[in-house]
C-alpha cells in the first residue's frame, strides 16, 4: 500500500495551522533572546523525533544541561577561590576601588544594593506573583516562587559550605552578615530579576520590548553586583560566583516551565491556556 497518508505521529507546531490559513503568527509566547535559538533547534528535533514525549524529554534535558553546565563552572571557579588562587586578584581590585571610589556615589550605591536585599526581593516576588496569579498565569507564579525559595536555600547552603570571611580591605559602606562566598545579593538578583524579566518579556508583543526588558534586568543584576564591590563587603569572585550559580538555577527553572507547557499543549491544552499571553486566544482564528 502506498504511503499516501500523512504520518499521524508527526508533532505539528501549534502555529502550523495559522501559517496554512495565512493568519498572523503570535510570537509572544517566545519572549526570550537565547531561548529563541534553543527552542527553534528543539522544534526541529521534535519533527525528527516524531514524538511529543521525546521533545518533552529534550527540553528537560536542556534545562538539566544548563543547570549542570552552570554548576560545573561554579564548582571549578569555587575550587580556585577556595585554594586561594583568586585572592591576590580579589584584594587588588578592592584596593583599587577603595582608592578611587568617589564618596559622592555612596548614597546611590546604597540604594542600588538595597534592591538585592531580602525584603525587596520578597516584595518583588509577591507583587509579580500576585499579578501573574490574577491574570491566570498560575504555573508562572509557581515557577517564580520555586526559583526564589530554592535560590535562598541554595545560597545559604553554599555560604555555610565554603565559610569564606568577608573582605577587610577598606571600611565597609554598609552592614553585612553571614559568609562572603557566594554573594547572596548577586545570586538573588540573578534569580529573581532574571526570572521576573523572563516572565514579563514572554507576555510582550514586540521583540524590542522583550529585548529591553531582558536588558534592563541584566543591568540591574550587574549594578547590584558592582554595588557590593563599591561598599567593600564582597570580593569580585563572590559576585561572579553568585551571578553564575543564580543564572544556572534560574535557567533550569525556566526550561522546566517551557517543557511543562510544551507537554500540556498536546496532552492537556486547558492547562496550557493558563500560560497563554493576553489576547492569544482572542487573536487566534476560529476552529472549524
Secondary structure as UniProt FT lines:
FT   TURN            8..9
FT   TURN            14..15
FT   HELIX           16..21
FT   TURN            28..29
FT   HELIX           34..49
FT   HELIX           52..82
FT   TURN            83..86
FT   HELIX           87..100
FT   HELIX           103..105
FT   HELIX           106..114
FT   TURN            115..116
FT   HELIX           118..134
FT   TURN            135..136
FT   HELIX           138..162
FT   HELIX           184..201
FT   TURN            202..203
FT   HELIX           207..230
FT   TURN            231..232
FT   HELIX           236..267
FT   HELIX           269..272
FT   HELIX           273..275
FT   TURN            278..279
FT   HELIX           280..283
//
